């Protein structure tokens, strides 16, 4: 519960002080809950500032889930943060509403939603995959092959082993 004490000056409310207090209360809290997206292109350049001339800090791969933390004044660049805390700016068309997951550590992707299931493939920490569905604490996922004709890894990962902020 928030309480305001209204001070008065000779019996008149101090409207200016109250306005400042309300402004500070509204601007100190996040304006909106965190929004999530994933990388929608094969490879995206994440930059140090909002502009194509800014230095590339790192690259993000298709389906990498990211938190969107800010938008540039022209609304064409989005500041993002990945599961490891890396931040930077990305052009808005490089983002997708497709849900993605990132492996929190080296991880076995299994053919069935069971810790005893046969291993379909193994992925490294940070590897991004597309979220397909969920069942009893397991996520069905699929990757995106680097080259046409490469095998697709599809299977199940235990939910706590991946960062999947958009999956509820």
MDAnalysis code that builds the backbone (N, CA, C; Angstrom):
import MDAnalysis as mda
import numpy as np

u = mda.Universe.empty(504, n_residues=168, atom_resindex=np.repeat(np.arange(168), 3), trajectory=True)
u.add_TopologyAttr("name", ["N", "CA", "C"] * 168)
u.add_TopologyAttr("resid", np.arange(1, 169))
u.add_TopologyAttr("resname", ["UNK", "UNK", "UNK", "UNK", "UNK", "UNK", "UNK", "UNK", "UNK", "UNK", "UNK", "UNK", "UNK", "UNK", "UNK", "UNK", "UNK", "UNK", "UNK", "UNK", "UNK", "UNK", "UNK", "UNK", "UNK", "UNK", "UNK", "UNK", "UNK", "UNK", "UNK", "UNK", "UNK", "UNK", "UNK", "UNK", "UNK", "UNK", "UNK", "UNK", "UNK", "UNK", "UNK", "UNK", "UNK", "UNK", "UNK", "UNK", "UNK", "UNK", "UNK", "UNK", "UNK", "UNK", "UNK", "UNK", "UNK", "UNK", "UNK", "UNK", "UNK", "UNK", "UNK", "UNK", "UNK", "UNK", "UNK", "UNK", "UNK", "UNK", "UNK", "UNK", "UNK", "UNK", "UNK", "UNK", "UNK", "UNK", "UNK", "UNK", "UNK", "UNK", "UNK", "UNK", "UNK", "UNK", "UNK", "UNK", "UNK", "UNK", "UNK", "UNK", "UNK", "UNK", "UNK", "UNK", "UNK", "UNK", "UNK", "UNK", "UNK", "UNK", "UNK", "UNK", "UNK", "UNK", "UNK", "UNK", "UNK", "UNK", "UNK", "UNK", "UNK", "UNK", "UNK", "UNK", "UNK", "UNK", "UNK", "UNK", "UNK", "UNK", "UNK", "UNK", "UNK", "UNK", "UNK", "UNK", "UNK", "UNK", "UNK", "UNK", "UNK", "UNK", "UNK", "UNK", "UNK", "UNK", "UNK", "UNK", "UNK", "UNK", "UNK", "UNK", "UNK", "UNK", "UNK", "UNK", "UNK", "UNK", "UNK", "UNK", "UNK", "UNK", "UNK", "UNK", "UNK", "UNK", "UNK", "UNK", "UNK", "UNK", "UNK", "UNK", "UNK", "UNK", "UNK", "UNK"])
u.atoms.positions = np.array([
    [0.841, -1.174, 0.000],
    [0.000, 0.000, 0.000],
    [0.890, 1.243, 0.000],
    [0.553, 2.213, -0.810],
    [1.301, 3.461, -0.900],
    [0.509, 4.551, -0.208],
    [1.167, 5.280, 0.685],
    [0.509, 6.382, 1.386],
    [1.202, 7.682, 1.021],
    [0.432, 8.721, 0.867],
    [0.977, 10.043, 0.587],
    [0.627, 10.965, 1.744],
    [1.593, 11.726, 2.138],
    [1.342, 12.767, 3.140],
    [1.323, 14.075, 2.380],
    [0.230, 14.760, 2.426],
    [0.127, 16.026, 1.722],
    [0.457, 17.145, 2.698],
    [1.541, 17.810, 2.385],
    [1.950, 18.942, 3.204],
    [1.227, 20.184, 2.711],
    [1.001, 21.095, 3.568],
    [0.317, 22.311, 3.125],
    [1.153, 23.533, 3.467],
    [0.918, 24.558, 2.719],
    [1.580, 25.844, 2.919],
    [0.470, 26.840, 3.224],
    [0.337, 27.189, 4.491],
    [-0.720, 28.115, 4.940],
    [-2.093, 27.574, 4.581],
    [-2.285, 26.255, 4.775],
    [-3.597, 25.672, 4.549],
    [-3.857, 25.282, 3.109],
    [-2.971, 25.577, 2.163],
    [-3.183, 25.233, 0.755],
    [-2.323, 24.006, 0.410],
    [-2.884, 23.021, -0.272],
    [-2.104, 21.839, -0.651],
    [-0.924, 22.239, -1.548],
    [0.143, 21.559, -1.372],
    [1.332, 21.831, -2.192],
    [1.264, 20.923, -3.424],
    [0.519, 21.371, -4.415],
    [0.273, 20.569, -5.610],
    [1.562, 20.221, -6.350],
    [2.495, 21.140, -6.369],
    [3.743, 20.885, -7.085],
    [4.496, 19.719, -6.440],
    [4.598, 19.695, -5.119],
    [5.286, 18.624, -4.417],
    [4.588, 17.293, -4.668],
    [3.269, 17.297, -4.607],
    [2.520, 16.077, -4.852],
    [2.749, 15.589, -6.276],
    [2.772, 16.484, -7.246],
    [3.015, 16.113, -8.640],
    [4.384, 15.466, -8.796],
    [5.387, 16.027, -8.147],
    [6.737, 15.473, -8.211],
    [6.765, 14.086, -7.579],
    [6.118, 13.913, -6.448],
    [6.090, 12.617, -5.779],
    [5.418, 11.573, -6.664],
    [4.298, 11.905, -7.273],
    [3.598, 10.968, -8.153],
    [4.453, 10.647, -9.371],
    [5.084, 11.656, -9.971],
    [5.947, 11.432, -11.124],
    [7.076, 10.464, -10.768],
    [7.734, 10.679, -9.642],
    [8.831, 9.799, -9.226],
    [8.340, 8.378, -8.968],
    [7.168, 8.254, -8.376],
    [6.622, 6.922, -8.104],
    [6.336, 6.172, -9.404],
    [5.817, 6.874, -10.393],
    [5.485, 6.226, -11.660],
    [6.712, 5.916, -12.500],
    [7.699, 6.776, -12.484],
    [8.866, 6.569, -13.346],
    [9.922, 5.681, -12.723],
    [9.895, 5.457, -11.441],
    [10.898, 4.600, -10.830],
    [10.548, 3.125, -10.985],
    [9.293, 2.796, -11.226],
    [8.872, 1.414, -11.460],
    [8.883, 1.156, -12.963],
    [9.108, -0.103, -13.378],
    [9.089, -0.396, -14.807],
    [7.740, -0.027, -15.416],
    [7.780, 0.528, -16.593],
    [6.551, 0.944, -17.262],
    [5.758, -0.256, -17.760],
    [6.448, -1.362, -18.013],
    [5.772, -2.558, -18.483],
    [6.564, -3.775, -18.036],
    [5.886, -4.891, -17.962],
    [6.567, -6.133, -17.594],
    [7.541, -6.501, -18.714],
    [8.529, -7.301, -18.382],
    [9.527, -7.706, -19.381],
    [8.831, -8.371, -20.562],
    [9.292, -8.042, -21.741],
    [8.776, -8.624, -22.975],
    [9.869, -9.504, -23.551],
    [9.467, -10.595, -24.163],
    [10.428, -11.546, -24.694],
    [10.194, -11.800, -26.166],
    [11.267, -12.146, -26.856],
    [11.222, -12.497, -28.268],
    [12.334, -13.503, -28.498],
    [12.516, -13.884, -29.735],
    [13.670, -14.698, -30.093],
    [14.257, -14.123, -31.377],
    [15.450, -14.542, -31.680],
    [16.096, -14.092, -32.916],
    [15.384, -14.784, -34.068],
    [15.001, -14.023, -35.072],
    [14.226, -14.556, -36.187],
    [15.013, -14.754, -37.469],
    [16.286, -14.426, -37.449],
    [17.150, -14.601, -38.621],
    [18.248, -15.597, -38.273],
    [18.900, -16.144, -39.282],
    [19.940, -17.147, -39.040],
    [21.039, -16.625, -38.124],
    [21.498, -15.399, -38.373],
    [22.545, -14.780, -37.562],
    [22.247, -13.294, -37.440],
    [22.235, -12.797, -36.214],
    [21.949, -11.377, -35.981],
    [23.139, -10.718, -35.304],
    [23.459, -9.516, -35.745],
    [24.540, -8.748, -35.128],
    [23.957, -7.912, -33.997],
    [24.494, -8.123, -32.810],
    [24.060, -7.373, -31.637],
    [25.089, -6.277, -31.418],
    [24.636, -5.034, -31.432],
    [25.543, -3.880, -31.459],
    [25.636, -3.157, -30.118],
    [26.663, -2.322, -30.017],
    [26.932, -1.586, -28.773],
    [25.984, -0.410, -28.570],
    [25.356, 0.060, -29.627],
    [24.383, 1.146, -29.524],
    [23.337, 0.968, -30.627],
    [22.342, 1.821, -30.638],
    [21.232, 1.708, -31.577],
    [21.589, 2.359, -32.910],
    [22.269, 1.611, -33.775],
    [22.616, 2.128, -35.090],
    [23.499, 1.160, -35.846],
    [23.376, 1.146, -37.166],
    [24.148, 0.201, -37.983],
    [25.642, 0.517, -38.015],
    [26.029, 1.706, -37.600],
    [27.452, 2.059, -37.564],
    [28.099, 1.727, -36.218],
    [27.316, 1.295, -35.261],
    [27.839, 0.927, -33.935],
    [28.572, -0.407, -34.028],
    [29.532, -0.598, -33.152],
    [30.339, -1.821, -33.146],
    [29.479, -3.050, -32.837],
    [29.819, -4.168, -33.468],
    [29.158, -5.436, -33.188],
    [29.786, -6.012, -31.916],
    [28.962, -6.224, -30.883],
    [29.444, -6.774, -29.612],
    [29.480, -8.298, -29.653],
    [28.433, -8.887, -30.232],
    [28.327, -10.334, -30.318],
    [27.280, -10.700, -31.360],
    [27.217, -11.967, -31.692],
    [26.222, -12.444, -32.654],
    [25.267, -13.385, -31.953],
    [24.017, -13.302, -32.340],
    [22.979, -14.177, -31.787],
    [22.428, -15.018, -32.926],
    [22.091, -16.254, -32.607],
    [21.646, -17.207, -33.620],
    [20.139, -17.409, -33.554],
    [19.593, -17.915, -34.653],
    [18.160, -18.147, -34.781],
    [17.616, -18.882, -33.547],
    [16.479, -18.439, -33.066],
    [15.725, -18.963, -31.920],
    [16.304, -18.592, -30.556],
    [17.420, -17.834, -30.502],
    [17.951, -17.422, -29.208],
    [16.906, -16.557, -28.512],
    [16.445, -16.964, -27.320],
    [15.462, -16.133, -26.612],
    [16.144, -14.915, -25.992],
    [15.469, -13.798, -26.028],
    [16.011, -12.555, -25.461],
    [14.916, -11.786, -24.742],
    [15.339, -11.038, -23.728],
    [14.441, -10.094, -23.062],
    [14.629, -8.758, -23.758],
    [13.540, -8.102, -24.100],
    [13.608, -6.774, -24.717],
    [13.524, -5.753, -23.596],
    [14.575, -4.944, -23.436],
    [14.653, -4.051, -22.283],
    [14.451, -2.580, -22.605],
    [14.589, -2.186, -23.866],
    [14.388, -0.778, -24.249],
    [14.206, -0.697, -25.760],
    [13.704, 0.449, -26.205],
    [13.518, 0.715, -27.629],
    [14.126, 2.078, -27.935],
    [14.766, 2.199, -29.102],
    [15.365, 3.475, -29.491],
    [14.275, 4.511, -29.770],
    [14.671, 5.775, -29.826],
    [13.706, 6.850, -30.064],
    [12.966, 6.677, -31.383],
    [13.678, 6.173, -32.404],
    [13.023, 5.985, -33.710],
    [12.255, 4.664, -33.793],
    [12.279, 3.882, -32.701],
    [11.556, 2.616, -32.573],
    [12.007, 1.547, -33.564],
    [13.231, 1.661, -34.073],
    [13.738, 0.671, -35.025],
    [14.799, -0.242, -34.418],
    [15.308, 0.120, -33.253],
    [16.322, -0.673, -32.568],
    [15.796, -1.070, -31.204],
    [16.082, -2.311, -30.824],
    [15.615, -2.841, -29.547],
    [16.827, -3.279, -28.732],
    [16.864, -2.848, -27.476],
    [17.933, -3.312, -26.598],
    [17.510, -4.672, -26.054],
    [18.433, -5.640, -26.107],
    [18.117, -7.000, -25.679],
    [19.106, -7.493, -24.632],
    [18.698, -8.571, -23.963],
    [19.547, -9.226, -22.967],
    [19.323, -10.728, -23.104],
    [20.419, -11.509, -23.164],
    [20.269, -12.956, -23.281],
    [20.372, -13.633, -21.915],
    [20.321, -14.968, -21.889],
    [20.298, -15.702, -20.621],
    [21.567, -15.517, -19.801],
    [22.675, -15.200, -20.460],
    [23.948, -15.025, -19.758],
    [24.156, -13.584, -19.293],
    [23.189, -12.708, -19.602],
    [23.292, -11.314, -19.191],
    [23.953, -10.408, -20.212],
    [24.307, -10.954, -21.373],
    [24.887, -10.126, -22.430],
    [23.818, -9.180, -22.970],
    [24.181, -7.917, -23.169],
    [23.223, -6.938, -23.662],
    [23.734, -6.287, -24.936],
    [22.827, -5.664, -25.651],
    [23.179, -4.935, -26.858],
    [21.925, -4.523, -27.593],
    [22.148, -3.937, -28.763],
    [21.041, -3.427, -29.584],
    [20.944, -4.230, -30.867],
    [19.690, -4.491, -31.291],
    [19.429, -5.263, -32.500],
    [18.328, -4.573, -33.300],
    [18.425, -4.630, -34.627],
    [17.402, -4.034, -35.481],
    [16.112, -4.840, -35.332],
    [14.984, -4.160, -35.235],
    [13.714, -4.795, -34.872],
    [13.292, -5.927, -35.795],
    [13.645, -5.869, -37.087],
    [13.225, -6.925, -38.017],
    [13.982, -8.234, -37.791],
    [15.012, -8.216, -36.949],
    [15.761, -9.441, -36.636],
    [15.101, -10.246, -35.520],
    [14.030, -9.710, -34.938],
    [13.341, -10.386, -33.840],
    [12.083, -11.099, -34.328],
    [11.692, -12.118, -33.585],
    [10.534, -12.926, -33.935],
    [9.717, -13.230, -32.684],
    [8.429, -13.490, -32.856],
    [7.570, -13.903, -31.747],
    [7.681, -15.405, -31.480],
    [8.394, -16.127, -32.352],
    [8.596, -17.561, -32.162],
    [9.291, -17.797, -30.826],
    [8.805, -18.746, -30.055],
    [9.409, -19.028, -28.754],
    [10.674, -19.860, -28.932],
    [11.729, -19.438, -28.246],
    [12.990, -20.160, -28.296],
    [13.468, -20.513, -26.906],
    [14.441, -21.428, -26.842],
    [15.077, -21.814, -25.584],
    [16.580, -21.809, -25.777],
    [17.327, -21.555, -24.706],
    [18.786, -21.645, -24.716],
    [19.220, -22.617, -23.640],
    [20.151, -23.497, -23.981],
    [20.669, -24.465, -23.010],
    [21.475, -23.739, -21.939],
    [21.179, -24.019, -20.664],
    [21.916, -23.401, -19.560],
    [23.285, -24.046, -19.371],
    [23.459, -25.250, -19.883],
    [24.731, -25.977, -19.811],
    [24.741, -26.980, -20.966],
    [25.842, -27.698, -21.148],
    [25.845, -28.762, -22.152],
    [24.679, -29.690, -21.813],
    [23.975, -30.144, -22.841],
    [22.671, -30.752, -22.601],
    [22.367, -31.868, -23.588],
    [21.793, -32.960, -23.075],
    [21.298, -34.032, -23.930],
    [19.861, -33.733, -24.328],
    [19.584, -33.811, -25.617],
    [18.219, -33.702, -26.133],
    [17.759, -35.140, -26.342],
    [16.651, -35.502, -25.709],
    [16.219, -36.900, -25.706],
    [15.054, -37.152, -26.665],
    [14.961, -38.389, -27.124],
    [13.911, -38.758, -28.080],
    [12.539, -38.836, -27.418],
    [12.512, -39.047, -26.099],
    [11.256, -39.078, -25.348],
    [11.387, -38.151, -24.139],
    [10.270, -37.755, -23.582],
    [10.264, -36.848, -22.423],
    [10.535, -37.646, -21.154],
    [11.768, -38.149, -21.050],
    [12.161, -38.965, -19.908],
    [13.674, -38.898, -19.746],
    [14.133, -38.835, -18.490],
    [15.584, -38.796, -18.248],
    [16.260, -40.088, -18.696],
    [15.492, -41.143, -18.866],
    [16.035, -42.412, -19.359],
    [15.880, -42.582, -20.858],
    [15.307, -41.571, -21.521],
    [15.086, -41.663, -22.968],
    [16.389, -41.640, -23.750],
    [16.373, -42.248, -24.910],
    [17.553, -42.280, -25.787],
    [17.944, -40.847, -26.182],
    [19.237, -40.583, -26.250],
    [19.732, -39.257, -26.600],
    [19.636, -39.062, -28.120],
    [18.933, -38.018, -28.533],
    [18.807, -37.686, -29.956],
    [20.037, -36.913, -30.423],
    [20.522, -35.995, -29.570],
    [21.708, -35.203, -29.865],
    [22.149, -34.504, -28.583],
    [23.337, -33.953, -28.593],
    [23.858, -33.193, -27.465],
    [24.158, -31.790, -27.953],
    [23.784, -30.793, -27.157],
    [24.034, -29.395, -27.522],
    [24.877, -28.732, -26.442],
    [25.599, -27.686, -26.821],
    [26.466, -26.962, -25.900],
    [25.697, -25.860, -25.175],
    [26.278, -25.421, -24.061],
    [25.718, -24.300, -23.302],
    [25.486, -23.115, -24.237],
    [24.310, -22.516, -24.139],
    [23.971, -21.360, -24.959],
    [23.308, -21.710, -26.282],
    [23.315, -22.988, -26.663],
    [22.727, -23.397, -27.939],
    [21.235, -23.075, -27.938],
    [20.769, -22.469, -29.011],
    [19.365, -22.058, -29.114],
    [18.569, -23.042, -29.958],
    [17.342, -23.296, -29.500],
    [16.440, -24.185, -30.225],
    [15.026, -23.608, -30.192],
    [14.230, -24.035, -31.139],
    [12.832, -23.605, -31.221],
    [11.986, -24.430, -30.263],
    [11.143, -23.752, -29.493],
    [10.198, -24.422, -28.597],
    [9.018, -24.904, -29.426],
    [8.627, -26.194, -29.240],
    [7.496, -26.751, -29.983],
    [6.278, -27.020, -29.085],
    [6.524, -27.642, -27.922],
    [5.421, -27.962, -27.013],
    [6.001, -28.311, -25.643],
    [5.113, -28.579, -24.684],
    [5.579, -28.985, -23.357],
    [4.707, -30.104, -22.817],
    [5.312, -30.891, -21.904],
    [4.591, -31.996, -21.293],
    [5.276, -32.391, -19.990],
    [4.573, -32.249, -18.886],
    [5.062, -32.693, -17.576],
    [6.484, -32.241, -17.249],
    [6.757, -30.962, -17.446],
    [8.080, -30.424, -17.098],
    [9.133, -30.587, -18.176],
    [8.767, -31.112, -19.315],
    [9.687, -31.296, -20.439],
    [9.239, -30.411, -21.605],
    [10.215, -29.905, -22.372],
    [9.935, -29.094, -23.561],
    [10.386, -29.852, -24.805],
    [9.507, -29.909, -25.782],
    [9.885, -30.469, -27.075],
    [10.508, -29.335, -27.876],
    [11.700, -29.579, -28.439],
    [12.460, -28.542, -29.125],
    [13.009, -29.054, -30.452],
    [13.386, -28.120, -31.297],
    [13.999, -28.456, -32.579],
    [15.012, -27.381, -32.926],
    [16.130, -27.775, -33.537],
    [17.129, -26.766, -33.906],
    [16.972, -26.352, -35.363],
    [17.858, -25.514, -35.800],
    [17.888, -24.992, -37.158],
    [19.248, -25.353, -37.734],
    [19.327, -26.268, -38.688],
    [20.630, -26.679, -39.221],
    [21.377, -25.522, -39.885],
    [22.708, -25.525, -39.737],
    [23.528, -24.466, -40.342],
    [23.418, -24.463, -41.857],
    [23.426, -25.652, -42.455],
    [23.374, -25.763, -43.913],
    [22.195, -26.642, -44.314],
    [21.649, -26.358, -45.477],
    [20.588, -27.202, -46.009],
    [21.126, -28.621, -46.143],
    [20.354, -29.568, -45.665],
    [20.779, -30.961, -45.730],
    [21.393, -31.472, -44.434],
    [21.809, -30.555, -43.548],
    [22.320, -30.985, -42.244],
    [21.175, -31.600, -41.444],
    [21.489, -32.551, -40.565],
    [20.411, -33.159, -39.769],
    [19.806, -32.159, -38.788],
    [18.529, -32.348, -38.532],
    [17.814, -31.526, -37.558],
    [17.794, -32.308, -36.251],
    [18.119, -31.643, -35.174],
    [18.023, -32.256, -33.845],
    [16.668, -31.875, -33.274],
    [15.845, -32.866, -33.033],
    [14.535, -32.622, -32.433],
    [14.332, -33.607, -31.312],
    [13.789, -33.121, -30.196],
    [13.545, -34.012, -29.081],
    [13.098, -33.242, -27.858],
    [13.391, -33.791, -26.673],
    [12.883, -33.272, -25.414],
    [14.009, -32.873, -24.480],
    [13.831, -31.743, -23.794],
    [14.774, -31.285, -22.769],
    [13.974, -30.981, -21.511],
    [14.612, -31.212, -20.364],
    [13.930, -30.903, -19.113],
    [13.899, -29.384, -18.947],
    [12.755, -28.847, -18.586],
    [12.524, -27.394, -18.568],
    [13.551, -26.618, -17.755],
    [13.975, -27.151, -16.612],
    [14.913, -26.398, -15.765],
    [16.324, -26.325, -16.348],
    [16.584, -27.076, -17.409],
    [17.915, -27.068, -18.045],
    [18.048, -26.036, -19.159],
    [16.963, -25.310, -19.443],
    [16.997, -24.292, -20.515],
    [16.423, -22.977, -20.008],
    [16.840, -21.900, -20.659],
    [16.253, -20.586, -20.384],
    [15.199, -20.368, -21.461],
    [13.965, -20.281, -21.043],
    [12.828, -20.147, -21.965],
    [11.838, -19.150, -21.374],
    [12.189, -17.862, -21.351],
    [11.353, -16.882, -20.654],
    [9.958, -16.691, -21.238],
    [9.765, -16.967, -22.523],
    [8.447, -16.756, -23.145],
    [7.538, -17.957, -22.975],
    [8.082, -19.085, -22.512],
    [7.280, -20.296, -22.342],
    [6.689, -20.289, -20.946],
    [5.392, -20.436, -20.862],
    [4.715, -20.443, -19.548],
    [4.013, -21.740, -19.321],
])
